[in-house]
Amino acid sequence: MNLFGFKFGEAECGGCNWRVSNLYVLARDKKEARNLIKKEHLGLCGECICDMLASECYEIELPKKVKKNLPDEKRRG
């Protein structure tokens, strides 16, 4: 799964129901992500997506192109 973020003028978080300008969703691709947010209303605000990722013990892996540009002390694995 990949994490996708979308910017809105104003949208409602599917977790806390707060009005926010960015929503995030886990999906296989961008098309599925848009579908989940627009049709299923499953997008979460930054705080809710972080809470969900932490509570479900997800690991975040940086793409190789990002990883190689990090200073040595910030690289993992």
C-alpha positions as CSV (number, residue, x, y, z in Angstrom):
1,M,0.0,0.0,0.0
2,N,1.1,3.6,-0.6
3,L,0.1,6.7,1.2
4,F,-1.5,9.4,-0.9
5,G,-2.3,13.0,0.1
6,F,-4.7,15.4,-1.6
7,K,-5.1,19.2,-1.1
8,F,-8.6,20.6,-0.9
9,G,-10.0,24.0,-0.2
10,E,-12.0,22.5,2.7
11,A,-12.8,18.8,3.3
12,E,-14.1,16.7,6.2
13,C,-11.8,14.2,7.8
14,G,-13.4,10.7,7.8
15,G,-12.0,10.1,11.3
16,C,-12.5,13.1,13.5
17,N,-14.9,15.0,11.2
18,W,-12.8,18.2,11.5
19,R,-12.7,20.5,8.4
20,V,-9.2,20.4,7.0
21,S,-7.4,21.3,3.8
22,N,-5.5,18.0,3.3
23,L,-6.7,14.4,3.3
24,Y,-4.6,11.3,3.3
25,V,-5.5,7.7,2.4
26,L,-3.7,4.3,2.0
27,A,-4.3,2.8,-1.5
28,R,-2.6,0.7,-4.2
29,D,-2.5,3.6,-6.7
30,K,-3.6,7.2,-7.2
31,K,-6.8,6.3,-9.0
32,E,-7.9,4.1,-6.1
33,A,-6.9,6.8,-3.6
34,R,-9.0,9.4,-5.3
35,N,-12.0,7.0,-5.4
36,L,-11.6,6.2,-1.7
37,I,-11.6,9.9,-0.9
38,K,-14.3,11.2,-3.3
39,K,-16.8,8.3,-3.4
40,E,-16.2,6.5,-0.1
41,H,-15.2,9.6,2.0
42,L,-12.4,7.6,3.6
43,G,-9.7,10.4,3.7
44,L,-8.1,11.2,7.0
45,C,-6.5,14.4,8.3
46,G,-2.8,14.4,9.1
47,E,-3.4,13.6,12.8
48,C,-5.8,10.8,12.2
49,I,-3.7,9.1,9.5
50,C,-0.7,9.3,11.9
51,D,-2.7,7.8,14.8
52,M,-4.0,5.0,12.5
53,L,-0.5,4.2,11.2
54,A,1.0,4.1,14.7
55,S,-1.8,2.1,16.2
56,E,-1.7,-0.5,13.4
57,C,2.2,-0.7,13.6
58,Y,2.8,0.3,10.0
59,E,6.4,0.9,8.9
60,I,7.2,3.7,6.6
61,E,9.8,3.0,3.9
62,L,11.3,5.9,2.0
63,P,11.8,5.5,-1.8
64,K,15.5,4.8,-2.7
65,K,15.8,8.2,-4.5
66,V,14.8,10.0,-1.2
67,K,16.9,7.6,1.0
68,K,20.1,8.2,-1.0
69,N,19.8,12.0,-0.5
70,L,19.6,11.8,3.3
71,P,22.6,12.6,5.5
72,D,24.3,9.4,6.7
73,E,23.1,9.7,10.3
74,K,19.4,9.7,9.1
75,R,19.6,6.6,6.9
76,R,18.1,3.4,8.2
77,G,18.4,0.0,6.5
